[in-house]
Amino acid sequence: MYQLLAIAAGGAVGAVLRFLMSNGVYRVTGNDFPYGTLVINIFGSFVLGMLFVLLLEKLVVSAEWRLGLTVGLIGAFTTFSTFSVETLLLIEEGQLLKAALNIVLSVALCLFAAWLGMSLGRQL
């Protein structure tokens, strides 16, 4: 029961942070490309990579904290489903280059960010 509450609490915070960060990015970049989702997923991949190492290899924390931070907070913060819909909308609008760019950037940069986070976590 405590694990579910930890996930729910982390998820609530992660969803609000995603909304705020996404809107902030779109205020700066505009809406012609899904920059908000891209930035969130890269940043979330980095943080999850770092948390994964810290929470499993470096620190002794309860399962509730691990689940609340990873499944709840980062799970609600990152948004693969939004990436998918935004990419499909670009395809439907005939913006195939932007759709392809979003796919390549999202996969490559999120993998790099997760690796960077894990590497940093191992050095701490």
C-alpha positions, 0 to 999 in steps of 0.5 A: 500500500505504501508503494502505491502511495509513493508512486501516486505522490511522485506521479502527481509531482512529475505531472505538474513539473512536466506541464510547467516545464513544457509550457516554459519551453514552448514560450521560448521556442514556439509551437512549430516543433515539439521542443517541450516534449523533446526537452522533457524526455531528454532531461527525464532520461538523464535524471532516470539514468542518474537515479537508477545508479544512485538508488540501486548502487550507491544509496540505501533507500526504501522501495517506496522512495525508489518507486516514488522517484522512478516510476512515479516522478520520472514516469509521469514527467517523461512522456513517450505517448505525447512524443508519439502523438506529436510525431504522428501529427507532424506526419499527418500534416505532411511535415515528414522531415520534422517528424523524422528529426523528432524521432532521431533526436528523441531516441539518440539524445534520450539514450545519450542523456540516460548514459550520461546520467548513469555515468554521472551517478557512478562517479558520485 
